[in-house]
Amino acid sequence: INAEYGEQFTKQSRFWVQKERVDPNKIIKLTFALKQQNVDELEKIFWAVSDPSSSSYGKYLELEDLHQLLAPSTTTFNLVKNWLTSENVSFIHSHPLSSFITAEIPTATAERILECKFYHYQHASSKVTLVRASGDHTVPSILKDHLDFIGGVKHFPKIRSPRVSNPKALVVDPSFIRSQYKIGETVGVNETNSQSVAQFLGQFFSPADLQEFFTLFYSSSYGQTAKVVGPNDGAAGTEASLDIEYIMSVGANVPTTFWSTPGLHENQEPFLDWLQLVDKTSSVPLIFSVSYGDDEDSITIDYVSRVGLEFMKQGVRGISLLFASGDDGVGGDSEDCTKFVPNWPASSPYVTSVGGTTVGILENVETAASLSGGGFSNYFTKPSYQVPAVQAYFANANKDDLPDPSYYNSSGRAYPDVSALAEGFVIVINRIPLPGVDGTSCATPTFSGVVALLNDLRLQKGKSPLGFLNPLLYRLGFEHPDAFFDVTEGNNPGCNTDGFPATKGWDPVTGWGSPIYDKLASYILDY
């Protein structure tokens, strides 16, 4: 996917209401994403180290080698930095090997050099405020071949959190998950193993809540703590509490990091800041569970293209990125909806997308959760690792059950890849159990915890961590279908349709299904 710099302006989400102009003296933060070199070589390495059939599988690069490979040219670095300096931008943060330059700049200067106007915007329901430009912006023509995008100008994030509904008759807790997914009493034992949850937009957890959760629901982990990167000094949030409580009780005894990214400026993009910090940190967790997402059509092609490179960089380091597939089914909830709205980054071919399931009271047979985000990207073409699976889906599905083809791009990257339970979770927040938590935000730390235990097995045997999971997951789906609980009932409605139906094999509601740990554990040492 390619687009000339600056040619596309994203839709302004109807959830963000434009307010007053920004004070011209207000300092805002802009992030200039510099064009990197050797990106074709990066992609070759990414696929090679991620493909179980490749002789390079698991032979990851060190961060320093990656930076040397991809560092922007001296010309690119100097052109952008000298332009900012010539415009009297004094607070510039950069490093010649870094592919980002950040600048703190008065709004009046930003408006002048980018030829745009900055406004305050407020989110209609959460009342979160941010600063963004109204309309498009530009840069001098000499710089257009040297910049991928400028962060803090266009992107309107989607504010979402897990839903809290009336408590289900069946309560999902760590004991239920460990039984359902055949994990039993397995815990991590390798000290070099690691896992993490990434948090944005002021989501924090309480260490006291975590210990109370262990006391009530998984006593064998009582006393286990998480390392904190970034701030964790606000009131406990549902999202953060859910993520840390479940990744640490499923991926039990695996060293865990709570990676929190602050939003110090109203125009800051915490997701982008997180990627930059990971890219600068030599020792990072082997797994990131991320319950963050946007409507794909609210992001510019230049932005998703560059962030895709950042995802590949982490895969080349052996890091697994798992993203929630979204909680809006196929997406699109306006009355005049005529197209499904994919969820990004779940729709990126360079991450693992986790959908959601639910389970009945009388029998533990999982069906698709209707909220499970799934479908086909309008930006990314279908990667080779999933072509046979998607072809099989369309060949075998009842054509009368499929949505009208005009609603979706059947040649796009299909998601989710896998799934896990996503309804009826109980968490502890403010020392009190809170049942009825729903969302693929439940499924993602759950599946991530399973991956952490699989990494642990490999590390015990002197093997590499699993890194980017998808080529392996799709191979397992065909060669060892018993590694997953195949979800064949349910659908993910949206856009005034029933969405896609779950079927035998892979489907765009639950992917390959939910994990069966003991089977996965018996296979992953073969690669």
C-alpha positions in Angstrom: 0.0 0.0 0.0 1.3 3.4 -1.0 0.1 7.0 -1.1 1.9 10.2 -1.8 2.6 12.1 1.4 -0.2 14.2 2.7 -2.7 13.3 -0.1 -5.3 11.7 2.2 -7.1 13.3 5.1 -8.8 10.9 7.4 -12.5 11.1 8.3 -13.0 13.0 11.5 -14.9 10.6 13.7 -18.3 11.8 14.6 -17.4 11.1 18.2 -15.0 14.0 18.2 -16.6 17.5 18.4 -14.6 20.5 17.2 -14.2 23.3 19.8 -12.2 26.5 19.9 -9.0 27.3 18.1 -5.8 26.5 20.0 -4.0 29.3 21.7 -1.1 30.3 19.4 1.4 30.2 22.3 0.4 26.7 23.4 3.2 24.2 23.0 2.2 21.1 21.0 4.3 18.0 20.2 4.8 16.9 16.6 6.5 13.6 15.6 8.2 13.5 12.2 8.4 9.9 10.9 11.5 9.9 8.6 11.7 7.6 5.6 13.8 4.5 6.5 16.3 2.8 4.2 16.3 -0.9 3.2 12.6 -1.5 4.0 12.4 -4.2 1.3 15.2 -6.1 3.1 13.4 -5.7 6.4 10.3 -7.3 5.0 12.4 -10.3 3.6 14.0 -10.8 7.0 10.6 -10.5 8.7 9.0 -13.3 6.7 12.1 -15.5 6.9 12.5 -15.4 10.7 8.7 -15.9 11.1 8.2 -18.8 8.7 8.5 -22.2 10.4 9.6 -23.8 7.0 12.4 -21.3 6.6 16.0 -22.1 7.6 16.1 -18.6 9.2 13.1 -19.3 11.5 13.7 -17.8 14.9 17.1 -16.2 13.9 16.2 -12.8 15.1 18.2 -9.5 14.9 19.5 -7.5 17.7 18.2 -3.9 18.0 21.5 -2.3 17.1 21.7 -4.3 13.9 18.1 -3.4 13.0 18.9 0.3 13.5 22.0 0.1 11.3 19.9 -1.6 8.6 17.0 0.9 8.6 18.5 4.2 9.7 17.3 7.1 7.6 19.9 8.5 5.1 22.0 11.4 6.3 20.3 13.5 3.6 16.8 12.7 5.0 17.9 13.3 8.6 19.6 16.6 7.9 16.9 18.0 5.5 14.2 17.6 8.1 16.2 18.7 11.1 17.6 21.7 9.2 14.2 22.7 8.0 12.9 22.7 11.6 15.9 24.7 12.8 15.4 27.2 10.0 11.8 27.7 11.2 13.1 28.6 14.7 12.0 25.3 16.2 14.3 24.9 19.2 13.1 21.9 21.2 14.0 19.1 18.8 14.7 15.6 20.1 16.5 13.3 17.6 19.3 10.8 17.1 20.9 10.0 13.7 20.0 6.3 14.0 16.4 7.0 15.0 13.7 7.1 12.4 11.7 9.7 14.3 12.3 13.4 15.1 10.1 14.9 17.8 9.6 18.7 18.3 7.8 20.7 20.9 6.6 23.8 19.1 4.3 26.8 19.6 1.0 26.3 17.9 1.4 29.5 15.8 4.7 28.1 14.4 3.1 24.7 13.6 0.2 26.4 11.8 2.6 28.5 9.8 5.0 25.8 8.7 2.3 23.1 8.1 -0.2 25.6 6.6 -3.1 24.4 8.7 -5.2 25.4 11.8 -5.2 23.5 15.1 -8.4 23.2 17.1 -9.4 21.6 20.4 -11.7 18.5 20.0 -13.7 16.8 22.7 -14.8 13.2 22.7 -18.6 13.1 22.9 -19.0 10.4 25.6 -15.7 10.2 27.5 -15.1 14.0 27.4 -11.4 13.4 26.6 -9.9 16.4 24.8 -7.2 16.6 22.2 -5.6 19.0 19.7 -5.7 18.2 16.0 -5.5 20.1 12.7 -8.7 20.8 10.9 -8.4 19.9 7.2 -5.1 18.9 5.5 -1.6 20.1 6.0 1.5 20.3 3.9 5.3 20.4 4.0 7.8 21.9 1.6 8.0 19.8 -1.6 11.6 19.0 -1.0 10.7 17.0 2.1 7.9 14.9 0.7 10.1 12.1 -0.3 11.8 12.1 3.2 8.7 11.9 5.5 6.2 9.1 6.0 3.8 11.2 8.1 3.7 13.8 10.9 2.2 12.5 14.2 -0.1 14.7 16.3 -1.8 16.4 13.3 -4.5 14.2 11.8 -5.2 11.0 13.8 -8.4 10.9 15.9 -8.1 7.9 18.2 -11.1 5.7 19.0 -11.8 5.7 22.7 -13.0 2.3 23.9 -13.0 0.1 27.0 -14.4 -3.2 28.0 -18.1 -3.4 28.4 -19.6 -4.1 31.8 -23.0 -5.8 31.4 -25.3 -7.6 33.7 -23.3 -10.5 35.2 -23.6 -13.8 33.3 -24.9 -16.9 35.0 -21.5 -18.4 34.2 -18.6 -16.4 35.6 -15.3 -16.6 33.7 -12.2 -16.6 36.0 -8.7 -18.0 35.8 -9.7 -21.4 37.0 -12.4 -21.7 34.3 -9.9 -20.5 31.6 -7.2 -22.9 32.8 -9.7 -25.8 32.7 -11.3 -24.8 29.4 -8.0 -24.4 27.6 -6.3 -27.5 29.1 -3.6 -25.4 30.9 -4.0 -27.1 34.2 -1.4 -26.0 36.8 1.2 -25.1 34.2 3.2 -22.0 35.1 6.3 -20.4 33.6 9.7 -21.4 34.9 12.3 -19.8 32.6 13.7 -16.6 34.1 14.5 -15.1 30.6 10.8 -15.3 29.6 8.6 -12.2 29.6 5.2 -10.8 28.8 3.5 -7.4 28.9 0.3 -5.4 28.5 0.5 -2.0 26.8 -1.8 0.7 28.1 -2.7 4.1 26.7 -5.0 7.1 27.5 -4.5 7.1 31.2 -5.4 3.5 32.0 -3.8 2.3 35.3 -4.0 -0.6 37.7 -3.8 -1.0 41.5 -1.2 -3.4 42.8 -3.6 -4.0 45.8 -6.4 -4.9 43.4 -4.1 -7.4 41.7 -3.3 -9.1 45.0 -6.9 -9.2 45.9 -7.7 -10.8 42.5 -5.1 -13.4 43.2 -6.4 -14.0 46.7 -10.0 -14.6 45.4 -9.4 -16.2 42.0 -5.8 -17.6 41.6 -4.2 -17.9 45.0 -1.0 -19.6 43.7 0.1 -16.3 42.1 -0.4 -14.3 45.3 2.6 -12.1 45.9 3.5 -11.9 42.2 4.0 -8.3 41.0 4.4 -6.6 37.7 7.2 -4.3 36.7 5.9 -0.9 35.7 7.2 1.1 32.7 5.8 4.6 32.6 3.2 6.1 34.9 0.8 4.2 37.1 -0.4 6.9 39.4 -4.1 7.3 38.7 -7.3 5.6 39.6 -7.6 2.0 38.6 -9.3 1.5 35.2 -11.4 -1.5 34.0 -9.1 -2.0 30.9 -5.8 -2.0 32.8 -7.1 -4.1 35.6 -8.5 -6.7 33.3 -5.4 -6.9 31.2 -2.9 -7.3 34.0 -5.0 -9.6 36.1 -5.6 -12.1 33.3 -2.2 -12.1 31.6 -0.6 -12.8 35.0 -3.1 -15.6 35.9 -3.0 -17.3 32.5 0.7 -16.7 31.9 1.4 -17.4 35.5 4.9 -16.9 37.0 6.1 -15.3 33.7 7.9 -12.0 34.4 5.3 -9.3 33.5 5.6 -5.7 32.6 2.8 -3.1 32.8 3.9 -0.8 30.0 2.0 2.5 30.3 2.4 5.4 27.9 1.4 8.9 29.1 -0.3 11.6 27.2 1.4 14.7 28.3 0.3 16.9 25.4 -3.3 17.1 24.0 -2.0 16.4 20.6 0.3 13.6 21.6 -0.3 10.1 20.2 0.4 7.6 23.0 0.3 4.6 20.6 3.0 6.2 18.4 5.0 7.1 21.5 4.8 3.5 22.7 6.2 2.2 19.4 9.0 4.7 19.5 10.0 3.8 23.0 9.9 0.0 22.2 12.1 0.8 19.2 14.7 2.5 21.4 14.7 -0.1 24.2 17.2 -3.0 23.8 15.5 -5.3 26.3 11.7 -5.4 26.0 9.1 -8.1 26.8 8.7 -11.0 24.3 4.9 -10.5 24.2 2.8 -7.4 24.1 -1.0 -7.8 24.6 -2.7 -4.7 23.3 -6.4 -3.8 23.6 -6.2 -0.7 21.4 -7.9 -0.1 18.1 -9.2 2.4 15.6 -11.6 2.3 12.7 -9.3 1.6 9.8 -10.8 4.4 7.7 -10.0 6.9 10.4 -6.2 6.3 9.8 -4.3 7.6 6.7 -2.6 5.1 4.4 0.8 6.7 5.0 0.3 6.2 8.8 -0.7 2.5 8.6 2.1 1.8 6.1 4.8 3.2 8.4 3.4 1.7 11.6 3.3 -1.6 9.7 7.1 -1.3 9.3 7.4 -0.7 13.1 5.4 -3.9 13.7 7.7 -5.8 11.3 10.8 -4.4 13.2 9.5 -5.9 16.4 8.8 -9.3 14.7 12.4 -9.3 13.4 13.4 -8.9 17.1 11.3 -12.0 18.1 8.6 -10.0 19.8 4.9 -11.2 19.5 2.3 -8.4 19.1 -1.3 -9.5 19.9 -4.1 -7.0 19.3 -7.8 -7.2 20.2 -9.9 -7.5 17.1 -12.5 -5.0 18.3 -15.9 -5.1 19.9 -18.2 -3.9 17.1 -18.6 -7.1 15.0 -18.0 -6.3 11.3 -18.1 -2.6 12.3 -20.3 0.3 11.0 -23.2 1.3 13.1 -24.7 4.2 11.2 -28.3 3.8 9.9 -27.1 4.4 6.3 -24.2 2.0 6.6 -23.2 0.4 3.3 -19.7 -0.8 4.1 -18.2 -2.8 6.9 -15.6 -0.8 8.9 -12.4 -2.9 9.7 -10.6 -2.4 13.0 -6.9 -1.5 12.9 -4.2 -2.5 14.0 -6.1 -5.9 14.1 -6.4 -5.6 10.3 -2.6 -5.3 9.9 -1.0 -8.5 8.4 2.0 -8.0 10.7 0.3 -8.6 14.1 -1.9 -11.3 15.6 -5.5 -10.4 15.9 -7.6 -12.0 18.7 -11.3 -12.3 18.4 -13.9 -13.3 21.0 -16.0 -16.3 22.0 -18.6 -17.0 24.6 -19.7 -20.2 26.3 -23.0 -21.6 27.5 -24.0 -22.5 31.1 -24.8 -26.1 30.6 -22.0 -27.2 28.3 -18.6 -25.6 27.8 -18.9 -25.4 24.1 -17.7 -22.0 22.8 -19.6 -20.1 20.2 -18.7 -16.8 18.5 -19.3 -13.7 20.6 -21.5 -11.4 18.6 -19.2 -8.5 19.5 -16.1 -10.2 18.0 -14.4 -7.8 15.5 -13.7 -9.5 12.2 -13.7 -9.1 8.4 -11.4 -7.9 5.7 -9.0 -4.9 5.5 -9.6 -2.2 2.9 -5.9 -1.2 3.1 -3.9 -4.4 3.2 -3.9 -7.2 0.7 -4.2 -10.8 2.0 -0.8 -12.1 3.1 0.2 -15.5 1.7 0.1 -17.3 5.0 -3.7 -17.0 5.1 -4.7 -17.3 1.5 -5.6 -21.1 1.6 -7.6 -20.6 4.9 -9.7 -17.8 3.4 -10.2 -19.6 0.2 -11.5 -22.6 2.2 -13.8 -20.4 4.1 -15.5 -19.0 1.0 -15.6 -22.4 -0.6 -17.3 -24.1 2.3 -19.5 -21.4 3.8 -23.2 -21.4 3.0 -23.5 -18.7 0.4 -26.9 -17.6 1.7 -25.3 -16.9 5.1 -22.6 -14.6 3.8 -23.1 -10.9 3.7 -23.5 -9.1 0.4 -20.0 -8.9 -1.2 -20.4 -5.2 -1.8 -20.0 -4.7 2.0 -16.4 -5.9 2.2 -13.1 -6.3 0.4 -12.7 -10.1 0.1 -9.2 -9.7 -1.3 -8.0 -7.9 1.9 -6.2 -9.1 4.9 -8.7 -11.2 6.8 -9.0 -11.1 10.6 -9.1 -12.3 13.4 -6.4 -15.0 13.4 -7.4 -16.7 16.6 -9.8 -16.1 19.5 -10.5 -16.7 23.2 -13.3 -16.2 25.7 -14.5 -12.6 25.7 -17.7 -12.5 27.9 -18.6 -12.8 31.5 -15.1 -12.1 33.0 -14.8 -11.1 36.6 -12.1 -8.6 37.6 -11.1 -6.9 40.9 -11.2 -3.1 40.8 -11.1 -0.9 43.9 -10.8 -4.1 46.0 -14.2 -5.2 44.9 -15.0 -8.1 42.4 -16.7 -6.7 39.2 -18.3 -9.5 37.1 -19.8 -9.2 33.7 -16.8 -7.7 31.9 -17.0 -8.3 28.1 -14.9 -7.5 25.0 -12.0 -8.8 23.0 -10.0 -7.0 25.6 -10.7 -10.1 27.7 -9.6 -12.5 25.0 -6.3 -10.8 24.1 -4.5 -11.0 27.5 -5.9 -14.5 27.8 -4.4 -15.7 24.5 -1.2 -13.8 25.2 -0.8 -15.7 28.5 -1.1 -18.9 26.6 1.6 -17.8 24.2 3.9 -16.8 27.1 3.6 -20.4 28.5 4.5 -21.8 25.0 7.5 -19.4 24.8 8.5 -20.8 28.2 8.6 -24.3 26.9 10.7 -23.3 23.9 13.1 -21.3 26.1 13.5 -24.2 28.4 14.7 -26.3 25.4 17.1 -23.6 24.2 14.9 -22.6 21.3 13.9 -19.1 20.2 10.7 -17.4 21.3 7.8 -17.6 18.8 8.0 -14.0 17.6 5.5 -13.1 14.9 2.9 -15.9 15.4 0.7 -15.9 12.3 2.7 -18.1 9.8 3.0 -20.7 12.6 -0.7 -20.4 13.7 -2.0 -20.9 10.1 0.3 -23.9 9.6 -0.9 -25.4 12.8 -4.5 -24.7 11.8 -4.0 -27.0 8.7 -1.5 -29.5 10.0 -2.8 -29.9 13.6 -6.4 -28.6 13.8 -6.8 -30.2 17.2 -4.6 -27.4 18.6 -7.6 -25.1 18.5 -11.2 -25.4 19.7 -12.9 -24.8 16.3 -15.8 -22.4 16.8 -18.6 -23.2 14.3 -21.6 -21.4 15.6 -22.4 -17.7 15.8 -21.7 -14.5 13.9 -20.6 -10.9 14.3 -23.4 -8.6 13.2 -22.9 -4.9 12.2 -23.8 -2.4 9.5 -27.4 -3.6 9.6 -26.4 -7.2 8.7 -25.7 -10.4 10.5 -22.0 -10.1 9.6 -20.0 -13.3 8.9 -20.9 -16.8 10.1 -18.5 -18.9 12.1 -17.8 -22.2 10.3 -15.5 -25.2 10.4 -11.9 -24.2 10.1 -10.8 -20.6 9.9 -13.5 -17.9 9.8 -13.6 -14.0 10.0 -15.4 -14.2 13.4 -13.1 -16.3 15.5 -10.1 -17.1 13.3 -8.9 -20.7 13.9 -10.7 -20.7 17.2 -9.5 -20.7 20.8 -6.3 -22.3 22.1 -6.0 -25.9 23.5 -2.8 -25.5 25.4 -1.7 -29.1 25.9 -2.0 -29.8 22.2 -0.2 -26.6 21.3 2.6 -27.5 23.8 3.1 -30.8 22.1 3.5 -29.3 18.7 5.5 -26.0 19.1 8.8 -27.7 19.9 8.7 -29.3 16.4 9.6 -26.0 14.7 
